[in-house]
Amino acid sequence: MALGGGVFTTQNKVLPGTYINFVSAANASSALLDRGSVAMPLELDWGVDGEVFEVTNSAFVEKCAEIFGYDYSHPKMAGLRDLFLNARTLYAYKLTSGGKKAKNTYAEALYTGVRGNDIKIVISTNTDDETLFDVTTMLDVVVVDTQTVSTADELKPNQFVKFLAAAELAATAATPLSGGENGVVNGESHQAFLDKIEVYGFNTLGAAVEDKSVKGMYAAFAKRMRDEVGVKFQLVLHNYAADHLGVINVKNEVKVSENSSFNKAALVYWVTGAAAGCVINSSIQNRIYNGEFDVDTEFTQTELTKSIEAGEFVLHKAGGDIRVLKDINSKVTVSDSEGEIFKENQTVRVMDQIANDIAVLFNTKYLGAIPNDAAGRVSLWADIVDHHRRLEQIRAIENFNEEDVTVEQGGGKKSVVVTDAVTVVNAMDKLYMTVTVA
């Protein structure tokens, strides 16, 4: 990261930036940033190699085949369809980078991967001018591009292939591309993704992986980014007891067939999108699972109770619906500085909103620009108070008192120290009712 961030014990930081601690009570502008951004590494048969690429919800629907190699309704897109039920933006990375491009006499696939083998080139003599050729690119049985030319060097690249200028055109039936291969997925490919994604901003990171060592790699990354670098997001993993507020531990397994493109951790897609898309004054507790996977929800009430105590995010059967039992993270161990409320994801979302918003505010408006005198500190105080008032208006926090915010000069002439106190509002969870009958 270009700017410093994270938590602090003493005022000894070297990098300029924002360092924010959250503790339990004894336990540009001040606007609120939008939520709904996710990051995920994906095992893809098509797409950009070795780079993080951004996909919006609308682009996924409209350009799915161009981006991922398969149309929106294809079974291999089920995970992303689950994700985009709630996510707005995806920062994706192709774990299978480094494979081979499919090709034939006339063209080469734009990207590496086995999907390139499903591309065909059809060449026919133009019906109006026999000196010209109609060159058609097909993906499966769908025509994706047709060009009329006299020679191969006139052909322009399309969304799926680039043509070989030296080829000699001749009328031919569908000629498939071949030789396309996916790259190998291993710990190195996951680490390459983590190295790339570190500079991006997002609300949740999802990794639908089963390997325990790889899950440990992601958990360590999330903890370091939250606690040392100051980048606030939550990580969604399957069956990984991290005991950390930044990690959501999904319990349910997905039932998949032997030839499925997905594994038993596939529920991570939906949870990642739902957690990212949830506004800070709300919770996904009791949210109905509206995705496409067959989710195992065979739990007794005793097992569900133990899951909550173990910090497991679990879906359960309620009537005819599958619902989120409790919107919690994997934190189990509590302390004076991080109490029970830190187990609630709604609390973490509010904390992250404050951290991200104030960091953007300070880094863009104050850092290196506003003098560290009384007037400058009053301006920063006013912006923080205004920000918190906005949180209070949308019922994310309550009982806010502006006197709880102080901005003072720090240990050095260029540093400021902010103390702050907020009371987070959480969604109703339990109803205890006594009815007296006469």
Secondary structure as UniProt FT lines:
FT   STRAND          4..6
FT   STRAND          17..19
FT   STRAND          37..42
FT   STRAND          52..56
FT   HELIX           57..62
FT   HELIX           64..68
FT   TURN            72..73
FT   HELIX           75..77
FT   HELIX           78..83
FT   TURN            84..86
FT   STRAND          89..94
FT   TURN            95..96
FT   STRAND          100..103
FT   STRAND          107..112
FT   HELIX           114..118
FT   STRAND          119..125
FT   TURN            130..131
FT   STRAND          133..139
FT   TURN            140..141
FT   STRAND          142..149
FT   HELIX           152..154
FT   STRAND          161..163
FT   TURN            165..166
FT   STRAND          172..176
FT   HELIX           187..197
FT   TURN            198..199
FT   STRAND          204..206
FT   HELIX           212..224
FT   HELIX           225..229
FT   STRAND          234..238
FT   TURN            245..246
FT   STRAND          247..250
FT   STRAND          254..255
FT   TURN            258..259
FT   TURN            264..266
FT   HELIX           267..277
FT   TURN            280..281
FT   TURN            285..286
FT   STRAND          294..295
FT   HELIX           301..309
FT   TURN            310..311
FT   STRAND          312..313
FT   STRAND          315..318
FT   TURN            319..320
FT   STRAND          321..324
FT   HELIX           340..343
FT   HELIX           345..361
FT   HELIX           362..366
FT   TURN            367..369
FT   HELIX           374..393
FT   TURN            394..395
FT   STRAND          397..398
FT   HELIX           402..404
FT   STRAND          406..409
FT   TURN            413..414
FT   STRAND          416..419
FT   STRAND          423..424
//
